[in-house]
Amino acid sequence: MKILVTGAAGFIASHVANAYVQAGHEAVVIDDLSRGAKRNVNFKCRFHECDIRDREAMERIFRAEKPEIVNHHAAQMDVRRGVREPLFDAQVNILGSLNVIEAAVAHGAKRFIYAATAGAGYGEPKRMPVPEDYPINPITPYGISKHTVEHYLFTFQFLYGLEYVVLRYGNVYGPGQSSQGEAGVFAIFSEQMLAGVQPVIYGDGSKVRDYVYISDVVAANLIALERGSNEIFNIGSGVETTDLEVFQRVRDLLGKTVEPMYVARRPGEIDKICLDISKAARLLGWKPQVSLTEGARRTVGYFQQTAAAVAAGN
Ligand SMILES: NC(=O)c1ccc[n+]([C@@H]2O[C@H](COP(=O)([O-])OP(=O)(O)OC[C@H]3O[C@@H](n4cnc5c(N)ncnc54)[C@H](O)[C@@H]3O)[C@@H](O)[C@H]2O)c1
């Protein structure tokens, strides 16, 4: 199949595009390199460097490529930037996505896979684990903009028959992740400890997140090529993990003794989230395979290797 993947110079979608290529599909990539890097784009993918806000470019690329499936990961994904610049956040995440969806419909794509957020969508849930039908109450512009696209997909399916699969991710972590994203703490703690900087924890370390390892997210994107039509799925681990636990795991894996510096919580950060992932198990046959222990080992190992390579001047 021919699949157009947006945002595939970035963390998650570069792994997804690699998996599509490995599975024998033809993958085409769009990314503006605002955050991603060209070296992350699989050399077997045709690469279009452009901004999803550029309507004419979307039209041109989709007319030339005519993908059967669109996998949309490109986004402004810095929650804090969204708080500072809500208009920019909406321009990329809502209007940019709408350009991609409209071009997909206009040029005959059959299916649209959308990387949504669970961590920033449900707001501060009153009960956990949180199922997909829990009320959406985002407390940040990023949560609003990411969720709005789900409504367009529902409506475009109704109007034009574009099948969609929405994957609402928990906090995705793994090799190549950025320290800016929703699951940044693995990267932040690793990079800071390796640089000899005392890591900062916002709050008292008790904030709870649902971490899902990158290869499990990739597996969900592979399954979504064929299953889960017109459905929304939480893609997480269903396991509650505190900031302090991540800190301790990273510290133990690096063999450090440093203590965290605790500072005030930042606005826009929820207290606790953990996802009910039973719908994905039931309808997609998807379950996370990588434990936090194994995922942390692989992720911290990656940052160790990266730091060693930098130190060696490679
Ligand atoms: N990382 C997480 O934990 C997490 C959780 C929930 C949802 N998501 C979603 O998954 C997707 C990928 O996240 P990621 O962590 O890989 O982030 P990332 O920043 O590594 O990847 C996003 C990519 O989109 C590109 N991009 C940004 N603006 C663009 C634009 N206007 N035009 C074209 N390309 C543009 C960036 O250059 C980058 O390569 C995002 O949609 C994000 O909202 C991520």
The ligand as a Tripos MOL2 file, in Angstrom:
@<TRIPOS>MOLECULE
LIG
   44    48     1     0     0
SMALL
NO_CHARGES

@<TRIPOS>ATOM
      1 N1          5.3100   12.1550   22.2940 N.am      1 LIG1
      2 C1          4.1870   11.8400   22.9560 C.2       1 LIG1
      3 O1          4.2170   11.3610   24.0820 O.2       1 LIG1
      4 C2          2.8370   12.0840   22.3130 C.ar      1 LIG1
      5 C3          1.6840   11.8440   23.0640 C.ar      1 LIG1
      6 C4          0.4360   12.0530   22.4740 C.ar      1 LIG1
      7 C5          0.3390   12.4620   21.1560 C.ar      1 LIG1
      8 N2          1.4820   12.7000   20.4490 N.ar      1 LIG1
      9 C6          1.3470   13.1520   19.0580 C.3       1 LIG1
     10 O2          2.1680   12.3540   18.2260 O.3       1 LIG1
     11 C7          2.6650   13.1400   17.1390 C.3       1 LIG1
     12 C8          4.1660   13.0210   17.0240 C.3       1 LIG1
     13 O3          4.7700   13.4590   18.2410 O.3       1 LIG1
     14 P1          6.3510   13.3200   18.4750 P.3       1 LIG1
     15 O4          6.5340   13.1380   19.9290 O.co2     1 LIG1
     16 O5          6.9230   12.3380   17.5310 O.co2     1 LIG1
     17 O6          6.7910   14.8020   18.1160 O.3       1 LIG1
     18 P2          7.9730   15.3160   17.1570 P.3       1 LIG1
     19 O7          8.0770   16.8020   17.3670 O.co2     1 LIG1
     20 O8          9.2020   14.4910   17.3340 O.co2     1 LIG1
     21 O9          7.3700   15.0520   15.7060 O.3       1 LIG1
     22 C9          6.4960   15.9590   15.0940 C.3       1 LIG1
     23 C10         7.0230   16.2390   13.7010 C.3       1 LIG1
     24 O10         6.1220   17.1340   13.0530 O.3       1 LIG1
     25 C11         6.8910   18.0820   12.3370 C.3       1 LIG1
     26 N3          6.0980   19.2970   12.1820 N.ar      1 LIG1
     27 C12         5.7630   20.1870   13.1490 C.ar      1 LIG1
     28 N4          5.0490   21.1790   12.6190 N.ar      1 LIG1
     29 C13         4.9210   20.9070   11.2860 C.ar      1 LIG1
     30 C14         4.2850   21.5770   10.2100 C.ar      1 LIG1
     31 N5          3.6510   22.7370   10.3890 N.pl3     1 LIG1
     32 N6          4.3640   21.0300    8.9720 N.ar      1 LIG1
     33 C15         5.0230   19.8500    8.7800 C.ar      1 LIG1
     34 N7          5.6420   19.1810    9.7700 N.ar      1 LIG1
     35 C16         5.5780   19.7010   11.0060 C.ar      1 LIG1
     36 C17         8.1460   18.3180   13.1640 C.3       1 LIG1
     37 O11         9.2420   18.8230   12.4010 O.3       1 LIG1
     38 C18         8.4060   16.9140   13.7080 C.3       1 LIG1
     39 O12         9.2960   16.1910   12.8610 O.3       1 LIG1
     40 C19         2.1490   14.5590   17.3830 C.3       1 LIG1
     41 O13         0.9900   14.7300   16.6100 O.3       1 LIG1
     42 C20         1.8080   14.5740   18.8530 C.3       1 LIG1
     43 O14         0.7790   15.5070   19.1430 O.3       1 LIG1
     44 C21         2.7280   12.5310   20.9850 C.ar      1 LIG1
@<TRIPOS>BOND
     1     1     2 1
     2     2     3 2
     3     2     4 1
     4     4     5 ar
     5     4    44 ar
     6     5     6 ar
     7     6     7 ar
     8     7     8 ar
     9     8     9 1
    10     8    44 ar
    11     9    10 1
    12     9    42 1
    13    10    11 1
    14    11    12 1
    15    11    40 1
    16    12    13 1
    17    13    14 1
    18    14    15 2
    19    14    16 1
    20    14    17 1
    21    17    18 1
    22    18    19 2
    23    18    20 1
    24    18    21 1
    25    21    22 1
    26    22    23 1
    27    23    24 1
    28    23    38 1
    29    24    25 1
    30    25    26 1
    31    25    36 1
    32    26    27 ar
    33    26    35 ar
    34    27    28 ar
    35    28    29 ar
    36    29    30 ar
    37    29    35 ar
    38    30    31 1
    39    30    32 ar
    40    32    33 ar
    41    33    34 ar
    42    34    35 ar
    43    36    37 1
    44    36    38 1
    45    38    39 1
    46    40    41 1
    47    40    42 1
    48    42    43 1
@<TRIPOS>SUBSTRUCTURE
     1 LIG1         1 GROUP 0 **** ****
